[in-house]
Amino acid sequence: MLQTLRVSKKAFWDIDYTALDEEKHSVFIIQRVFEYGLWDEIVNTLAFYGKVRIAQEIAQANWLSQKTIGFCCILLDLSPQDFKCYTKKQSNQEHWNY
């Protein structure tokens, strides 16, 4: 269960919130907070994990919206190519299906 990190259950609607561990599930937690969390939760997450760790771990997320990638690029001084999900999406472009 999240002991120290203060985030709401709202971003974790589809899983058992009590089973989350701040260290073991850090990539998942960071991804969800940055994707669905409120500003205060993002600030709390930054204070808890630190900017360097968040930059390293959010880049490993399997999925992020374009808006979240853009926000993280500005906030964490990253480029879109630093994100695993961005490079995977760019290398797997599909044609429109008419």
C-alpha positions as CSV (number, residue, x, y, z in Angstrom):
1,M,0.0,0.0,0.0
2,L,1.1,3.5,-0.6
3,Q,2.5,4.6,2.7
4,T,4.4,7.8,2.1
5,L,3.4,9.0,-1.3
6,R,0.1,11.0,-1.1
7,V,-2.0,10.4,-4.2
8,S,-5.7,9.7,-4.6
9,K,-7.2,6.4,-5.7
10,K,-8.7,8.2,-8.8
11,A,-5.7,7.4,-11.1
12,F,-5.8,3.8,-10.0
13,W,-9.5,3.0,-10.6
14,D,-8.9,-0.3,-12.3
15,I,-6.5,-2.0,-9.8
16,D,-6.3,-2.9,-6.2
17,Y,-4.9,0.4,-4.7
18,T,-3.9,-1.3,-1.5
19,A,-1.5,-3.7,-3.3
20,L,0.7,-0.9,-4.7
21,D,4.3,-0.6,-3.4
22,E,6.0,2.7,-3.9
23,E,9.4,1.2,-4.8
24,K,8.3,-2.0,-6.6
25,H,5.6,-0.3,-8.7
26,S,7.3,3.1,-9.2
27,V,7.2,3.1,-13.0
28,F,3.4,2.3,-13.0
29,I,2.7,4.8,-10.2
30,I,4.6,7.6,-11.9
31,Q,2.9,6.8,-15.3
32,R,-0.6,6.9,-13.8
33,V,0.0,10.0,-11.7
34,F,1.4,12.0,-14.7
35,E,-1.3,10.7,-17.0
36,Y,-4.4,11.0,-14.7
37,G,-3.4,12.8,-11.5
38,L,-4.1,16.3,-10.3
39,W,-1.4,18.9,-10.1
40,D,-0.9,18.5,-6.4
41,E,-0.4,14.7,-6.9
42,I,2.2,15.4,-9.6
43,V,4.0,17.8,-7.2
44,N,3.9,15.2,-4.4
45,T,5.3,12.6,-6.8
46,L,8.1,14.9,-7.9
47,A,9.0,15.6,-4.2
48,F,8.8,11.9,-3.3
49,Y,10.8,10.3,-6.2
50,G,12.8,13.3,-7.4
51,K,13.1,14.8,-10.9
52,V,16.0,12.6,-12.0
53,R,14.4,9.3,-11.1
54,I,11.0,10.3,-12.6
55,A,12.7,11.3,-15.8
56,Q,14.4,7.9,-16.0
57,E,11.4,5.9,-15.1
58,I,8.7,7.7,-17.0
59,A,10.7,7.2,-20.1
60,Q,10.2,3.5,-19.6
61,A,6.4,3.7,-19.5
62,N,4.6,1.4,-22.0
63,W,2.0,4.0,-22.8
64,L,1.6,7.7,-22.4
65,S,-0.6,10.2,-24.3
66,Q,1.0,12.7,-26.6
67,K,-0.1,15.4,-24.1
68,T,1.6,13.7,-21.2
69,I,4.8,13.2,-23.3
70,G,4.8,16.9,-24.2
71,F,4.3,17.9,-20.6
72,C,7.1,15.6,-19.4
73,C,9.4,16.9,-22.1
74,I,9.0,20.5,-20.8
75,L,9.0,19.6,-17.1
76,L,11.8,17.1,-17.1
77,D,14.0,18.4,-19.9
78,L,13.4,15.3,-22.1
79,S,12.8,14.9,-25.8
80,P,10.0,12.7,-27.3
81,Q,12.7,10.2,-28.6
82,D,13.6,9.5,-24.9
83,F,10.3,7.8,-24.4
84,K,10.0,4.1,-25.1
85,C,6.3,4.4,-25.9
86,Y,7.0,7.3,-28.4
87,T,9.7,5.4,-30.3
88,K,7.6,2.3,-30.4
89,K,4.7,4.2,-31.7
90,Q,6.8,5.9,-34.4
91,S,8.3,2.7,-35.6
92,N,4.9,1.0,-35.8
93,Q,2.8,3.5,-37.8
94,E,-0.2,2.0,-39.5
95,H,-1.9,3.2,-42.7
96,W,-5.4,4.5,-42.5
97,N,-8.0,1.8,-43.0
98,Y,-10.7,3.2,-45.3
